[in-house]
Amino acid sequence: MPKNIVCDASCLILLNKIERLDVLQKVFGKILITDIIAQEIKISNPDWIKVQNPSSVLQKGLSNLLDPGEASAISLAAELESALLIIDEAKGRKVATRMGIHITGSLGVIIAAKNKGHISTVKPILERIQATNFRISSHLVREVLESVNKN
């Protein structure tokens, strides 16, 4: 498992919205976010979410391409040893992947929770996600369900 887990705002907002923020902690333990993300999520940070800001100028350059939260999360993940970045937005995922950063998304967190035995089934969680404004295609829902039913 990666040594450092950096999370962009979307996963935190989504899991908080469906009242399953606990899944993130169960799968990864401690999560790192930046000040910008802390301001975006508008929830009180539990003690397992730590704020750490990137020290490089990379964030400034990425801010020309991405929103400030994504730029800060990618910059932090790029600085850390053995980092996994949890990010959902397609453009940010593409940039992070090109930089060699390992990524997953909110649905990857749900799959990991199932595979590690932290949740017994993903279907109710996917249904709750679909009831929010989080965009998820029916094709992706099927893929997720198929992937966890194989394990």
DSSP file (Angstrom, degrees, kcal/mol; ACC not computed):
  #  RESIDUE AA STRUCTURE BP1 BP2  ACC     N-H-->O    O-->H-N    N-H-->O    O-->H-N    TCO  KAPPA ALPHA  PHI   PSI    X-CA   Y-CA   Z-CA
    1    1 A M              0   0    0      0, 0.0    27,-0.0     0, 0.0    83,-0.0   0.000 360.0 360.0 360.0 142.1    0.0    0.0    0.0
    2    2 A P        -     0   0    0      0, 0.0    81,-0.2     0, 0.0    80,-0.1  -0.204 360.0-134.8 -58.7 150.3    1.3    3.5   -0.8
    3    3 A K  S    S+     0   0    0     79,-1.0     2,-0.4     1,-0.2    80,-0.2   0.844  88.9  38.9 -75.0 -35.8    2.9    5.4    2.1
    4    4 A N  E     -a   83   0A   0     78,-2.4    80,-2.5    77,-0.3     2,-0.6  -0.972  65.3-162.8-124.7 128.6    1.1    8.7    1.5
    5    5 A I  E     -a   84   0A   0     -2,-0.4    27,-3.2    25,-0.3     2,-0.5  -0.946   8.4-171.4-112.4 116.8   -2.6    9.1    0.5
    6    6 A V  E     -ab  85  32A   0     78,-2.9    80,-3.0    -2,-0.6     2,-0.5  -0.909   7.3-160.5-108.3 133.5   -3.5   12.5   -1.0
    7    7 A C  E     -a   86   0A   0     25,-2.6    27,-0.3    -2,-0.5    80,-0.2  -0.954   8.3-146.2-122.3 129.7   -7.2   13.2   -1.5
    8    8 A D     >  -     0   0    0     78,-2.8     4,-0.9    -2,-0.5     3,-0.4  -0.345  37.0-101.2 -78.3 170.6   -8.8   15.8   -3.7
    9    9 A A  H  > S+     0   0    0      1,-0.2     4,-2.9     2,-0.2     5,-0.3   0.832 108.4  69.8 -67.0 -35.5  -12.0   17.4   -2.6
   10   10 A S  H  > S+     0   0    0      1,-0.2     4,-2.7     2,-0.2    -1,-0.2   0.880  99.9  46.2 -58.4 -43.4  -14.5   15.5   -4.8
   11   11 A C  H  > S+     0   0    0     -3,-0.4     4,-2.8    75,-0.2     5,-0.3   0.920 114.8  47.7 -65.0 -43.6  -14.1   12.1   -3.0
   12   12 A L  H  X S+     0   0    0     -4,-0.9     4,-2.0     2,-0.2    -2,-0.2   0.913 114.0  46.8 -63.3 -43.3  -14.3   13.7    0.5
   13   13 A I  H  X S+     0   0    0     -4,-2.9     4,-2.4     2,-0.2    -2,-0.2   0.930 114.9  47.0 -64.6 -45.8  -17.4   15.7   -0.5
   14   14 A L  H  X S+     0   0    0     -4,-2.7     4,-1.9    -5,-0.3    -2,-0.2   0.951 113.9  45.1 -63.0 -51.0  -19.1   12.7   -2.1
   15   15 A L  H  <>S+     0   0    0     -4,-2.8     5,-3.6     1,-0.2     6,-0.5   0.853 114.4  49.8 -65.1 -33.6  -18.4   10.3    0.8
   16   16 A N  H ><5S+     0   0    0     -4,-2.0     3,-1.3    -5,-0.3    -1,-0.2   0.908 107.9  54.6 -66.9 -41.2  -19.5   12.9    3.3
   17   17 A K  H 3<5S+     0   0    0     -4,-2.4    -2,-0.2     1,-0.3    -1,-0.2   0.864 113.5  40.5 -60.9 -38.1  -22.7   13.5    1.3
   18   18 A I  T 3<5S-     0   0    0     -4,-1.9    -1,-0.3    -5,-0.1    -2,-0.2   0.291 115.7-116.6 -95.6  11.1  -23.7    9.8    1.4
   19   19 A E  T < 5S+     0   0    0     -3,-1.3    -3,-0.2    -5,-0.2    -2,-0.1   0.868  85.1 112.4  58.8  42.5  -22.5    9.6    5.0
   20   20 A R    >>< +     0   0    0     -5,-3.6     3,-1.6    -6,-0.1     4,-0.5  -0.075  20.3 126.1-132.6  34.1  -19.7    7.1    4.3
   21   21 A L  H >>  +     0   0    0     -6,-0.5     4,-1.1     1,-0.3     3,-0.8   0.779  66.5  73.7 -60.0 -25.9  -16.6    9.1    5.0
   22   22 A D  H 3> S+     0   0    0      1,-0.2     4,-2.7     2,-0.2    -1,-0.3   0.790  83.2  67.1 -58.3 -29.4  -15.7    6.3    7.3
   23   23 A V  H <> S+     0   0    0     -3,-1.6     4,-2.3     1,-0.2    -1,-0.2   0.899  97.2  52.9 -60.4 -41.3  -14.9    4.1    4.2
   24   24 A L  H <X S+     0   0    0     -3,-0.8     4,-2.3    -4,-0.5     5,-0.4   0.915 111.6  45.0 -61.4 -44.3  -11.9    6.3    3.4
   25   25 A Q  H  X S+     0   0    0     -4,-1.1     4,-2.5     3,-0.2    -2,-0.2   0.911 111.5  52.7 -66.7 -42.6  -10.4    6.0    6.8
   26   26 A K  H  < S+     0   0    0     -4,-2.7    -2,-0.2     1,-0.2    -1,-0.2   0.890 115.5  40.4 -61.6 -39.4  -11.0    2.2    6.9
   27   27 A V  H  < S+     0   0    0     -4,-2.3    -2,-0.2    -5,-0.2    -1,-0.2   0.912 135.4  12.9 -76.0 -42.9   -9.2    1.7    3.6
   28   28 A F  H  < S-     0   0    0     -4,-2.3     2,-1.0     1,-0.2    -3,-0.2   0.610  77.7-151.1-116.0 -15.1   -6.3    4.1    4.0
   29   29 A G  S  < S+     0   0    0     -4,-2.5     2,-0.3    -5,-0.4    -1,-0.2  -0.683  76.1  34.1  78.3-107.2   -6.1    5.3    7.7
   30   30 A K  S    S-     0   0    0     -2,-1.0     2,-0.4    19,-0.1   -25,-0.3  -0.653  70.6-164.8 -88.3 139.0   -4.5    8.8    7.4
   31   31 A I  E     - c   0  49A   0     17,-2.5    19,-3.1    -2,-0.3     2,-0.4  -0.946   8.9-143.8-121.1 141.7   -5.4   11.0    4.4
   32   32 A L  E     +bc   6  50A   0    -27,-3.2   -25,-2.6    -2,-0.4     2,-0.3  -0.897  23.0 168.8-106.4 135.8   -3.5   14.2    3.4
   33   33 A I  E     - c   0  51A   0     17,-2.6    19,-3.0    -2,-0.4     2,-0.2  -0.905  28.5-119.0-133.6 165.6   -5.2   17.2    2.0
   34   34 A T     >  -     0   0    0    -27,-0.3     4,-2.4    -2,-0.3     5,-0.2  -0.550  31.7-104.4 -98.5 169.2   -4.1   20.8    1.3
   35   35 A D  H  > S+     0   0    0      1,-0.2     4,-2.0     2,-0.2     5,-0.2   0.897 122.1  55.3 -56.9 -41.4   -5.4   24.0    2.8
   36   36 A I  H  > S+     0   0    0      1,-0.2     4,-1.8     2,-0.2    -1,-0.2   0.919 109.5  45.6 -60.7 -44.1   -7.2   24.7   -0.5
   37   37 A I  H  > S+     0   0    0      1,-0.2     4,-2.4     2,-0.2    -1,-0.2   0.896 108.0  57.1 -67.0 -40.0   -9.0   21.4   -0.3
   38   38 A A  H  X S+     0   0    0     -4,-2.4     4,-0.9     1,-0.2     5,-0.4   0.884 109.3  46.6 -57.6 -38.6   -9.8   21.9    3.3
   39   39 A Q  H  < S+     0   0    0     -4,-2.0    -1,-0.2     1,-0.2    -2,-0.2   0.857 112.2  51.3 -71.2 -35.0  -11.6   25.1    2.4
   40   40 A E  H  < S+     0   0    0     -4,-1.8    -2,-0.2     1,-0.2    -1,-0.2   0.862 105.0  54.1 -70.2 -36.5  -13.4   23.4   -0.6
   41   41 A I  H  < S-     0   0    0     -4,-2.4    -1,-0.2    -5,-0.1    -2,-0.2   0.766  83.2-156.8 -78.3 -23.6  -14.9   20.5    1.4
   42   42 A K     <  +     0   0    0     -4,-0.9     2,-0.3    -5,-0.2    -3,-0.1   0.845  51.1 114.4  52.7  40.3  -16.6   22.6    4.1
   43   43 A I  S    S-     0   0    0     -5,-0.4     2,-0.5     3,-0.0    -1,-0.2  -0.949  77.2 -99.2-130.6 156.5  -16.6   19.9    6.7
   44   44 A S        -     0   0    0     -2,-0.3    -6,-0.0    -3,-0.1     0, 0.0  -0.640  45.7-118.5 -76.8 128.3  -14.8   19.7   10.0
   45   45 A N        -     0   0    0     -2,-0.5    -1,-0.1     2,-0.1    -7,-0.0  -0.488  20.7-134.3 -71.5 123.2  -11.8   17.6    9.4
   46   46 A P    >   -     0   0    0      0, 0.0     3,-2.0     0, 0.0    -1,-0.1  -0.312  33.3-100.7 -65.9 163.9  -11.6   14.4   11.5
   47   47 A D  T 3  S+     0   0    0      1,-0.3    -2,-0.1     3,-0.0   -17,-0.0   0.654 120.2  64.0 -66.1 -13.8   -8.3   13.8   13.2
   48   48 A W  T 3  S+     0   0    0    -18,-0.1   -17,-2.5     1,-0.0     2,-0.6   0.497  88.0  79.1 -88.3  -3.5   -7.3   11.2   10.5
   49   49 A I  E <   -c   31   0A   0     -3,-2.0     2,-0.4   -19,-0.2   -17,-0.2  -0.930  68.9-168.1-103.9 117.1   -7.3   13.9    7.8
   50   50 A K  E     -c   32   0A   0    -19,-3.1   -17,-2.6    -2,-0.6     2,-0.5  -0.843  16.2-133.5-108.6 141.1   -4.1   15.9    8.0
   51   51 A V  E     +c   33   0A   0     -2,-0.4     2,-0.3   -19,-0.2   -17,-0.2  -0.819  33.7 160.5 -94.9 127.0   -3.5   19.2    6.2
   52   52 A Q        -     0   0    0    -19,-3.0    24,-0.1    -2,-0.5    -2,-0.0  -0.986  23.7-148.0-144.8 134.1   -0.1   19.5    4.4
   53   53 A N        -     0   0    0     -2,-0.3   -19,-0.1   -19,-0.2    20,-0.0  -0.786  23.5-107.7-106.3 147.9    0.7   21.9    1.6
   54   54 A P        -     0   0    0      0, 0.0    22,-0.1     0, 0.0    21,-0.1  -0.374  19.3-156.3 -67.8 150.7    3.1   21.4   -1.3
   55   55 A S        +     0   0    0     20,-0.2     2,-0.1    21,-0.1    21,-0.1   0.545  63.0  87.1-104.5  -9.2    6.4   23.2   -1.1
   56   56 A S  S >  S-     0   0    0     19,-0.1     3,-0.5     1,-0.1     4,-0.2  -0.337  81.2-120.6 -88.8 171.2    7.2   23.4   -4.8
   57   57 A V  T >> S+     0   0    0      1,-0.2     4,-1.4     2,-0.1     3,-0.6   0.408  90.5  98.7 -87.3   0.7    6.2   25.9   -7.4
   58   58 A L  H 3> S+     0   0    0      1,-0.2     4,-2.6     2,-0.2     5,-0.2   0.866  74.0  61.9 -55.2 -38.7    4.6   23.1   -9.4
   59   59 A Q  H <> S+     0   0    0     -3,-0.5     4,-1.8     1,-0.2    -1,-0.2   0.888 100.0  53.3 -57.3 -41.4    1.2   24.1   -8.0
   60   60 A K  H <4 S+     0   0    0     -3,-0.6     4,-0.4     1,-0.2    -1,-0.2   0.915 111.0  45.9 -62.8 -42.8    1.4   27.6   -9.6
   61   61 A G  H >< S+     0   0    0     -4,-1.4     3,-1.2     1,-0.2     4,-0.3   0.898 112.3  50.1 -66.7 -40.7    2.1   26.0  -13.0
   62   62 A L  H >X S+     0   0    0     -4,-2.6     4,-2.6     1,-0.2     3,-1.7   0.775  95.7  71.9 -69.1 -25.3   -0.7   23.5  -12.7
   63   63 A S  T 3< S+     0   0    0     -4,-1.8    -1,-0.2     1,-0.3    -2,-0.2   0.714  89.1  62.5 -64.2 -18.7   -3.2   26.2  -11.7
   64   64 A N  T <4 S+     0   0    0     -3,-1.2    -1,-0.3    -4,-0.4    -2,-0.2   0.738 116.5  29.4 -74.3 -21.7   -3.1   27.4  -15.3
   65   65 A L  T <4 S+     0   0    0     -3,-1.7     2,-0.2    -4,-0.3    -2,-0.2   0.741 124.5  31.3-104.7 -32.4   -4.5   24.0  -16.3
   66   66 A L  S  < S-     0   0    0     -4,-2.6    -1,-0.1     1,-0.1     0, 0.0  -0.701  88.9 -83.2-127.7 169.8   -6.6   22.9  -13.4
   67   67 A D     >  -     0   0    0     -2,-0.2     4,-2.5     1,-0.1     5,-0.2  -0.399  51.6-104.4 -71.7 159.8   -8.7   24.2  -10.6
   68   68 A P  H  > S+     0   0    0      0, 0.0     4,-2.3     0, 0.0     5,-0.2   0.844 117.9  51.5 -57.6 -38.9   -6.8   25.3   -7.5
   69   69 A G  H  > S+     0   0    0      2,-0.2     4,-2.5     1,-0.2     5,-0.2   0.941 112.4  44.8 -64.3 -47.6   -7.7   22.2   -5.4
   70   70 A E  H  > S+     0   0    0      1,-0.2     4,-2.7     2,-0.2     5,-0.3   0.913 112.8  52.2 -62.4 -42.9   -6.7   19.7   -8.0
   71   71 A A  H  X S+     0   0    0     -4,-2.5     4,-2.1     1,-0.2    -1,-0.2   0.904 112.0  46.0 -60.4 -41.5   -3.5   21.6   -8.7
   72   72 A S  H  X S+     0   0    0     -4,-2.3     4,-2.4    -5,-0.2    -2,-0.2   0.904 113.1  49.0 -70.1 -40.1   -2.6   21.6   -5.0
   73   73 A A  H  X S+     0   0    0     -4,-2.5     4,-2.6     2,-0.2    -2,-0.2   0.923 113.2  46.2 -65.5 -44.2   -3.4   17.9   -4.6
   74   74 A I  H  X S+     0   0    0     -4,-2.7     4,-2.4     2,-0.2    -1,-0.2   0.914 112.5  51.3 -64.2 -42.4   -1.4   16.9   -7.6
   75   75 A S  H  X S+     0   0    0     -4,-2.1     4,-1.3    -5,-0.3    -2,-0.2   0.915 111.7  46.7 -61.4 -43.5    1.5   19.0   -6.5
   76   76 A L  H  X S+     0   0    0     -4,-2.4     4,-1.3     1,-0.2     3,-0.5   0.938 112.5  49.1 -64.7 -46.8    1.5   17.5   -3.0
   77   77 A A  H  < S+     0   0    0     -4,-2.6     3,-0.2     1,-0.2     6,-0.2   0.874 108.1  55.3 -60.6 -36.8    1.3   13.9   -4.4
   78   78 A A  H  < S+     0   0    0     -4,-2.4    -1,-0.2     1,-0.2    -2,-0.2   0.815 108.9  48.2 -65.9 -30.0    4.2   14.7   -6.8
   79   79 A E  H  < S+     0   0    0     -4,-1.3    -1,-0.2    -3,-0.5    -2,-0.2   0.750  98.4  83.7 -80.9 -24.9    6.4   15.8   -3.9
   80   80 A L  S >< S-     0   0    0     -4,-1.3     3,-0.5    -3,-0.2     2,-0.3  -0.513  80.6-115.1 -90.2 148.2    5.7   12.8   -1.6
   81   81 A E  T 3  S-     0   0    0      1,-0.2   -77,-0.3    -2,-0.2   -78,-0.1  -0.585  94.2  -1.1 -75.4 136.5    7.4    9.4   -1.7
   82   82 A S  T 3  S+     0   0    0     -2,-0.3   -78,-2.4     1,-0.2   -79,-1.0   0.938  92.0 175.5  49.7  62.9    5.1    6.5   -2.6
   83   83 A A  E <   -a    4   0A   0     -3,-0.5    19,-0.7    -6,-0.2     2,-0.4  -0.751  27.0-161.0-104.7 147.2    1.9    8.6   -3.0
   84   84 A L  E     -ad   5 102A   0    -80,-2.5   -78,-2.9    -2,-0.3     2,-0.5  -0.996  13.9-152.2-119.4 129.8   -1.5    7.6   -4.2
   85   85 A L  E     -ad   6 103A   0     17,-2.9    19,-2.0    -2,-0.4     2,-0.8  -0.903   2.7-152.9-106.1 125.9   -3.8   10.5   -5.3
   86   86 A I  E     +ad   7 104A   0    -80,-3.0   -78,-2.8    -2,-0.5     2,-0.3  -0.876  36.8 148.6 -97.3 110.2   -7.5   10.1   -5.0
   87   87 A I        -     0   0    0     17,-2.8    -2,-0.1    -2,-0.8    17,-0.0  -0.999  30.9-174.6-148.0 139.1   -9.0   12.3   -7.8
   88   88 A D        +     0   0    0     -2,-0.3    -1,-0.1    17,-0.1     2,-0.1   0.772  53.7 100.6-105.7 -34.3  -12.1   12.1   -9.9
   89   89 A E     >  -     0   0    0      1,-0.1     4,-2.4     2,-0.1     5,-0.2  -0.345  67.6-137.6 -65.4 130.4  -12.0   14.9  -12.4
   90   90 A A  H  > S+     0   0    0      1,-0.2     4,-2.3     2,-0.2     5,-0.2   0.871  99.5  49.4 -58.7 -44.7  -10.8   13.5  -15.8
   91   91 A K  H  > S+     0   0    0      1,-0.2     4,-2.2     2,-0.2    -1,-0.2   0.919 113.3  47.0 -64.7 -42.5   -8.5   16.4  -16.7
   92   92 A G  H  > S+     0   0    0      2,-0.2     4,-2.6     1,-0.2    -1,-0.2   0.890 110.9  52.4 -65.4 -39.3   -6.7   16.2  -13.3
   93   93 A R  H  X S+     0   0    0     -4,-2.4     4,-2.5     2,-0.2    -2,-0.2   0.906 109.6  49.7 -61.6 -42.0   -6.5   12.4  -13.6
   94   94 A K  H  X S+     0   0    0     -4,-2.3     4,-2.3     2,-0.2    -2,-0.2   0.924 112.1  46.9 -64.3 -44.9   -4.8   12.7  -17.0
   95   95 A V  H  X S+     0   0    0     -4,-2.2     4,-1.4     2,-0.2    -2,-0.2   0.937 113.7  48.1 -62.6 -47.3   -2.3   15.3  -15.8
   96   96 A A  H  <>S+     0   0    0     -4,-2.6     5,-2.5     1,-0.2     4,-0.3   0.911 111.4  50.1 -61.7 -43.1   -1.4   13.2  -12.7
   97   97 A T  H ><5S+     0   0    0     -4,-2.5     3,-1.7     1,-0.2    -1,-0.2   0.914 107.9  53.0 -63.0 -43.0   -1.0   10.1  -14.7
   98   98 A R  H 3<5S+     0   0    0     -4,-2.3    -1,-0.2     1,-0.3    -2,-0.2   0.805 106.9  54.0 -61.3 -28.7    1.3   11.8  -17.2
   99   99 A M  T 3<5S-     0   0    0     -4,-1.4    -1,-0.3    -3,-0.2    -2,-0.2   0.479 121.5-109.4 -84.7  -1.9    3.4   12.9  -14.2
  100  100 A G  T < 5 +     0   0    0     -3,-1.7     2,-0.4     1,-0.3    -3,-0.2   0.659  68.2 147.3  84.4  16.2    3.7    9.3  -13.1
  101  101 A I      < -     0   0    0     -5,-2.5     2,-0.3    -6,-0.2    -1,-0.3  -0.714  50.3-123.0 -87.0 132.9    1.5    9.7  -10.0
  102  102 A H  E     -d   84   0A   0    -19,-0.7   -17,-2.9    -2,-0.4     2,-0.3  -0.583  39.3-171.9 -73.2 133.9   -0.6    6.7   -9.0
  103  103 A I  E     +d   85   0A   0     -2,-0.3     2,-0.3   -19,-0.2   -17,-0.2  -0.877  22.5 168.9-129.3 158.8   -4.3    7.5   -9.0
  104  104 A T  E     -d   86   0A   0    -19,-2.0   -17,-2.8    -2,-0.3     2,-0.2  -0.904  21.1-139.7-148.5 175.0   -7.6    6.2   -8.0
  105  105 A G     >  -     0   0    0     -2,-0.3     4,-1.9   -19,-0.2     5,-0.2  -0.633  39.8 -79.2-127.7-172.7  -11.0    7.8   -7.7
  106  106 A S  H  > S+     0   0    0      1,-0.2     4,-1.8     2,-0.2     5,-0.1   0.892 130.3  49.1 -58.1 -41.8  -14.0    7.6   -5.4
  107  107 A L  H  > S+     0   0    0      1,-0.2     4,-2.5     2,-0.2    -1,-0.2   0.849 106.8  56.3 -69.5 -32.6  -15.3    4.4   -7.0
  108  108 A G  H  > S+     0   0    0      2,-0.2     4,-2.4     1,-0.2    -1,-0.2   0.857 105.2  52.6 -63.5 -35.1  -11.8    2.9   -6.6
  109  109 A V  H  X S+     0   0    0     -4,-1.9     4,-2.3     2,-0.2    -2,-0.2   0.912 109.3  48.8 -65.4 -42.5  -12.0    3.7   -2.9
  110  110 A I  H  X S+     0   0    0     -4,-1.8     4,-2.0     2,-0.2    -2,-0.2   0.917 111.9  48.8 -64.3 -43.3  -15.4    1.8   -2.7
  111  111 A I  H  X S+     0   0    0     -4,-2.5     4,-2.8     1,-0.2    -2,-0.2   0.921 111.2  49.9 -61.7 -44.2  -13.9   -1.1   -4.6
  112  112 A A  H  X S+     0   0    0     -4,-2.4     4,-2.0     1,-0.2     6,-0.2   0.890 108.2  53.8 -62.4 -39.1  -10.9   -1.2   -2.3
  113  113 A A  H  <>S+     0   0    0     -4,-2.3     5,-2.5     2,-0.2     6,-1.1   0.903 112.1  44.4 -62.6 -41.0  -13.2   -1.1    0.8
  114  114 A K  H ><5S+     0   0    0     -4,-2.0     3,-1.4     4,-0.2    -2,-0.2   0.938 112.9  50.3 -67.3 -47.4  -15.1   -4.1   -0.6
  115  115 A N  H 3<5S+     0   0    0     -4,-2.8    -2,-0.2     1,-0.3    -1,-0.2   0.797 112.0  48.3 -63.5 -28.8  -12.0   -6.0   -1.5
  116  116 A K  T 3<5S-     0   0    0     -4,-2.0    -1,-0.3    -5,-0.2    -2,-0.2   0.420 117.0-112.8 -92.1   1.3  -10.5   -5.4    2.0
  117  117 A G  T < 5S+     0   0    0     -3,-1.4    -3,-0.2    -4,-0.2    -2,-0.1   0.632  82.0 123.0  81.3  13.8  -13.7   -6.5    3.7
  118  118 A H  S   <S+     0   0    0     -5,-2.5     2,-0.3    -6,-0.2    -4,-0.2   0.752  80.3  28.1 -80.0 -23.9  -14.6   -3.1    5.1
  119  119 A I        -     0   0    0     -6,-1.1    -2,-0.2    -9,-0.1    -1,-0.1  -0.974  69.3-146.8-132.2 150.4  -18.0   -3.2    3.4
  120  120 A S  S    S+     0   0    0     -2,-0.3     2,-0.3     1,-0.3    -1,-0.1   0.788  81.4  12.2 -88.8 -27.4  -20.0   -6.3    2.5
  121  121 A T        -     0   0    0      1,-0.1     4,-0.3     2,-0.0    -1,-0.3  -0.997  50.5-157.2-149.9 148.0  -21.6   -4.9   -0.7
  122  122 A V  S  > S+     0   0    0     -2,-0.3     4,-2.8     2,-0.1     3,-0.3   0.671  77.0  84.6 -98.2 -19.3  -21.1   -2.0   -3.0
  123  123 A K  H  > S+     0   0    0      1,-0.2     4,-2.5     2,-0.2     5,-0.2   0.897  90.6  48.0 -56.3 -47.4  -24.6   -1.8   -4.6
  124  124 A P  H  > S+     0   0    0      0, 0.0     4,-1.9     0, 0.0    -1,-0.2   0.883 113.5  49.2 -61.7 -34.8  -26.3    0.2   -1.9
  125  125 A I  H  > S+     0   0    0     -3,-0.3     4,-2.4    -4,-0.3    -2,-0.2   0.923 110.5  49.8 -68.8 -43.1  -23.4    2.7   -1.8
  126  126 A L  H  X S+     0   0    0     -4,-2.8     4,-2.6     1,-0.2    -1,-0.2   0.892 109.6  52.4 -61.4 -39.1  -23.5    3.0   -5.6
  127  127 A E  H  X S+     0   0    0     -4,-2.5     4,-1.0    -5,-0.2    -1,-0.2   0.893 109.8  48.2 -63.8 -39.6  -27.3    3.7   -5.4
  128  128 A R  H  < S+     0   0    0     -4,-1.9     4,-0.3     2,-0.2     3,-0.2   0.887 111.3  50.8 -67.2 -38.3  -26.7    6.4   -2.8
  129  129 A I  H ><>S+     0   0    0     -4,-2.4     3,-1.8     1,-0.2     5,-0.5   0.924 107.2  53.4 -63.3 -44.1  -24.0    7.9   -5.1
  130  130 A Q  H 3<5S+     0   0    0     -4,-2.6    -1,-0.2     1,-0.3    -2,-0.2   0.749 100.9  61.4 -63.7 -23.2  -26.3    7.9   -8.0
  131  131 A A  T 3<5S+     0   0    0     -4,-1.0    -1,-0.3    -3,-0.2    -2,-0.2   0.540 100.1  68.8 -79.9  -6.7  -28.9    9.8   -5.9
  132  132 A T  T < 5S-     0   0    0     -3,-1.8    -3,-0.0    -4,-0.3  -118,-0.0  -0.287 103.1 -97.4 -96.6-173.2  -26.4   12.7   -5.6
  133  133 A N  T   5S+     0   0    0     -2,-0.1     2,-0.4     2,-0.1    -3,-0.1   0.300  82.9 122.8 -88.7   9.4  -25.1   15.1   -8.3
  134  134 A F      < -     0   0    0     -5,-0.5     2,-0.5     1,-0.1    -2,-0.2  -0.594  65.7-127.4 -71.9 124.7  -22.0   12.9   -8.8
  135  135 A R        +     0   0    0     -2,-0.4     2,-0.3     2,-0.0    -2,-0.1  -0.642  42.2 156.6 -82.3 122.6  -21.9   11.9  -12.5
  136  136 A I        -     0   0    0     -2,-0.5     2,-0.1    -6,-0.1    -2,-0.0  -0.960  33.8-132.1-146.7 124.7  -21.5    8.2  -12.9
  137  137 A S     >  -     0   0    0     -2,-0.3     4,-2.1     1,-0.1     5,-0.1  -0.368  19.4-122.2 -76.9 155.7  -22.6    6.3  -16.1
  138  138 A S  H  > S+     0   0    0      1,-0.2     4,-2.2     2,-0.2     5,-0.1   0.837 115.0  58.0 -64.4 -31.5  -24.6    3.1  -15.9
  139  139 A H  H  > S+     0   0    0      2,-0.2     4,-2.3     1,-0.2    -1,-0.2   0.919 106.6  47.0 -62.7 -44.0  -21.8    1.5  -17.8
  140  140 A L  H  > S+     0   0    0      2,-0.2     4,-2.6     1,-0.2    -2,-0.2   0.880 109.0  54.5 -67.1 -37.8  -19.3    2.4  -15.1
  141  141 A V  H  X S+     0   0    0     -4,-2.1     4,-2.6     2,-0.2    -1,-0.2   0.938 109.4  48.0 -59.1 -46.7  -21.7    1.2  -12.4
  142  142 A R  H  X S+     0   0    0     -4,-2.2     4,-2.7     1,-0.2    -2,-0.2   0.913 110.8  51.3 -60.5 -43.3  -21.9   -2.2  -14.2
  143  143 A E  H  X S+     0   0    0     -4,-2.3     4,-2.5     2,-0.2    -1,-0.2   0.915 110.9  47.8 -60.7 -43.6  -18.1   -2.3  -14.4
  144  144 A V  H  X S+     0   0    0     -4,-2.6     4,-2.0     2,-0.2     5,-0.2   0.941 112.9  47.8 -62.5 -48.1  -17.7   -1.6  -10.7
  145  145 A L  H  X S+     0   0    0     -4,-2.6     4,-1.7     1,-0.2    -2,-0.2   0.903 113.0  48.8 -61.4 -41.6  -20.3   -4.3   -9.8
  146  146 A E  H  X S+     0   0    0     -4,-2.7     4,-0.9     1,-0.2    -1,-0.2   0.904 109.4  52.8 -63.7 -41.1  -18.7   -6.8  -12.1
  147  147 A S  H  < S+     0   0    0     -4,-2.5     4,-0.4     1,-0.2     3,-0.2   0.881 113.4  41.8 -65.7 -37.2  -15.2   -6.1  -10.6
  148  148 A V  H >< S+     0   0    0     -4,-2.0     3,-0.6     1,-0.2    -1,-0.2   0.768 107.9  59.7 -83.0 -23.6  -16.2   -6.6   -7.0
  149  149 A N  H 3< S+     0   0    0     -4,-1.7    -1,-0.2    -5,-0.2    -2,-0.2   0.687  98.9  59.8 -75.4 -16.4  -18.4   -9.7   -7.7
  150  150 A K  T 3<        0   0    0     -4,-0.9    -1,-0.2    -3,-0.2    -2,-0.2   0.702 360.0 360.0 -79.3 -20.0  -15.3  -11.4   -9.1
  151  151 A N    <         0   0    0     -3,-0.6    -2,-0.2    -4,-0.4    -1,-0.2   0.403 360.0 360.0-105.6 360.0  -13.6  -11.0   -5.7
